[in-house]
Amino acid sequence: MNKSALTCDNIASIVTGIGQIHKLTPMPDSQLQLLEEKIDTLIELCADLNRENASLKANANSWSKERQNLIDKNELAKTKVEAIISRLKAMEQDS
């Protein structure tokens, strides 16, 4: 399993697999409880990271759109300034 395929659902299936292994190789209840707590913490962390990742992607998309908008505005301003300069040069030559 690669890193990008690790999701909360994958972790849940891993937990289920651990439960199956526990049936075959019993461990003390205290160790099992500790393992369950760590897995619950891992699942919560995974969910938090998934939410944060979605938020960061949305922010990146927003910044990208804003950047493109600013590039377009800059290009329009540049074109207008060049047109004004051309007209001023033409007026200067006519005088």
PyMOL commands that set and color helices and strands:
alter all, ss='L'
color gray80, all
select helices_A, chain A and resi 3-5+8-24+29-94
alter helices_A, ss='H'
color red, helices_A
deselect
rebuild
show_as cartoon
